[in-house]
Amino acid sequence: METADLLTLNFRRLTHNPFFRAKLLEKFEGKCTKCGEKLSPDDTSWSVHHLTYEHSCIYPDLVEIEVRQIRRGKERLSKRHVTQCEHCFTVSNGAFLECQKRTIPLCSRCHFQVHKTDIAEYKKQKAKGKDLDQELIRVRVNARYKDEDG
């Protein structure tokens, strides 16, 4: 696996890290950045939305956590590998903040709407016979939600 692919994979993994999710909610005062709905750190129905996948995880080793999943009314515990966000926060706070500024919390409804817009933009490009430029679409769609700090 190429280094860039590995970094993107790790950046996706951080969205499931309970410590990262709690710190992100703390930064945005526990609210969805689009509609302002109150979000709970314990609730898994809200999403960590990536504004960009540019990422350089300085701790490539992963940590295993237990995750409670409910499917079709049945609850089960499973194991998931996540990035070492808590360690990164403690040892290299700057790297942690770099990751944090590339994400925003969205309620499930707003997260769906953002990706629905991605799909609509993709269909427009395809209808015009243009090649899909995913990064350009992502930049245009996410520009509205980007944190004012960065």
VMD Tcl script that draws the C-alpha trace (Angstrom):
set ca {
  {0.00 0.00 0.00}
  {1.34 3.43 -0.94}
  {2.11 5.92 1.81}
  {-0.60 8.35 0.61}
  {-3.21 5.55 0.69}
  {-2.11 4.55 4.19}
  {-2.38 8.14 5.44}
  {-5.88 8.48 3.99}
  {-6.87 5.19 5.61}
  {-5.52 6.36 8.97}
  {-7.36 9.66 8.62}
  {-10.58 7.73 8.07}
  {-9.81 5.62 11.13}
  {-9.54 8.66 13.38}
  {-13.25 9.35 12.82}
  {-14.00 6.35 15.03}
  {-11.59 7.29 17.81}
  {-13.71 8.23 20.89}
  {-11.06 10.67 22.15}
  {-10.87 12.49 18.81}
  {-14.65 12.66 18.51}
  {-14.99 14.09 22.04}
  {-12.32 16.75 21.41}
  {-13.92 17.71 18.09}
  {-17.30 18.17 19.77}
  {-15.64 20.21 22.50}
  {-14.12 22.52 19.88}
  {-17.51 23.07 18.18}
  {-19.42 23.38 21.48}
  {-21.25 20.08 20.96}
  {-23.18 21.24 17.89}
  {-23.56 20.23 14.26}
  {-21.66 22.85 12.26}
  {-24.40 23.10 9.65}
  {-27.72 23.11 11.53}
  {-26.63 23.65 15.15}
  {-28.27 20.47 16.46}
  {-26.93 19.38 19.86}
  {-24.65 16.32 19.55}
  {-23.55 13.95 22.29}
  {-20.06 12.44 22.51}
  {-21.62 9.09 23.47}
  {-23.96 9.09 20.48}
  {-22.56 7.42 17.35}
  {-25.24 8.71 14.97}
  {-23.35 11.93 14.17}
  {-20.37 11.93 11.81}
  {-16.89 13.37 11.67}
  {-16.85 14.92 8.19}
  {-13.51 15.40 6.42}
  {-12.95 18.77 4.79}
  {-9.82 17.33 3.21}
  {-7.91 14.06 3.43}
  {-4.54 15.79 3.64}
  {-3.05 14.18 6.68}
  {0.24 13.12 8.16}
  {-0.30 10.81 11.09}
  {2.91 10.80 13.12}
  {1.92 7.58 14.93}
  {1.35 4.90 12.28}
  {0.67 2.18 14.89}
  {-2.99 1.60 15.63}
  {-4.87 0.99 18.86}
  {-7.62 -1.62 19.17}
  {-10.89 -0.52 20.80}
  {-14.21 -2.23 21.43}
  {-17.19 -0.78 19.62}
  {-20.85 -1.43 20.38}
  {-22.81 -2.02 17.19}
  {-26.54 -2.43 16.75}
  {-27.75 -4.06 13.56}
  {-31.29 -5.19 12.96}
  {-32.07 -4.70 16.63}
  {-29.23 -6.96 17.80}
  {-26.37 -5.55 19.81}
  {-22.85 -6.88 19.59}
  {-19.34 -5.81 20.52}
  {-16.67 -5.76 17.86}
  {-13.08 -4.65 17.72}
  {-11.92 -1.74 15.57}
  {-8.46 -0.35 14.93}
  {-8.12 3.41 15.34}
  {-5.30 5.94 15.28}
  {-3.50 6.99 18.47}
  {-5.16 10.38 18.82}
  {-4.92 10.58 22.60}
  {-1.18 9.90 22.52}
  {-0.74 12.42 19.70}
  {-2.70 15.04 21.67}
  {-0.43 14.55 24.67}
  {2.93 14.31 22.90}
  {2.46 16.47 19.80}
  {-0.51 18.75 20.25}
  {0.25 20.62 17.00}
  {-0.16 17.45 14.91}
  {-3.44 16.68 16.66}
  {-4.76 20.19 15.98}
  {-3.76 19.87 12.31}
  {-5.95 16.76 12.03}
  {-8.76 18.41 13.97}
  {-8.92 21.48 11.72}
  {-9.52 19.23 8.71}
  {-12.74 17.81 10.15}
  {-16.12 19.05 11.38}
  {-18.97 17.40 13.29}
  {-22.21 16.93 11.34}
  {-25.49 15.35 12.42}
  {-26.47 12.37 10.25}
  {-29.06 14.41 8.34}
  {-26.60 17.19 7.41}
  {-23.86 14.67 6.58}
  {-26.23 12.97 4.15}
  {-27.11 16.33 2.56}
  {-23.44 17.20 2.08}
  {-22.76 13.92 0.28}
  {-26.00 14.23 -1.68}
  {-24.58 17.52 -3.00}
  {-21.35 15.67 -3.93}
  {-23.41 13.19 -5.96}
  {-25.42 15.94 -7.69}
  {-22.20 17.73 -8.67}
  {-20.77 14.44 -9.97}
  {-23.86 13.85 -12.12}
  {-23.60 17.39 -13.57}
  {-19.96 16.84 -14.53}
  {-20.73 13.44 -16.01}
  {-23.66 14.82 -18.07}
  {-21.32 17.42 -19.55}
  {-18.91 14.65 -20.53}
  {-16.23 15.86 -18.11}
  {-13.94 13.62 -16.13}
  {-14.83 13.43 -12.47}
  {-12.63 15.65 -10.35}
  {-13.46 14.46 -6.84}
  {-11.10 16.87 -5.10}
  {-12.58 19.87 -6.90}
  {-16.10 18.75 -5.94}
  {-15.07 18.19 -2.33}
  {-13.44 21.63 -2.11}
  {-16.52 23.40 -3.52}
  {-19.00 21.49 -1.36}
  {-17.02 21.79 1.86}
  {-16.04 25.45 1.47}
  {-19.33 26.41 3.11}
  {-18.59 24.44 6.28}
  {-14.90 25.11 6.72}
  {-13.87 26.41 10.11}
  {-13.01 30.11 10.07}
  {-9.63 29.35 11.70}
  {-8.24 27.46 8.84}
}
mol new
graphics top color blue
foreach p $ca { graphics top sphere $p radius 0.5 }
foreach p [lrange $ca 0 end-1] q [lrange $ca 1 end] { graphics top cylinder $p $q radius 0.2 }
display resetview
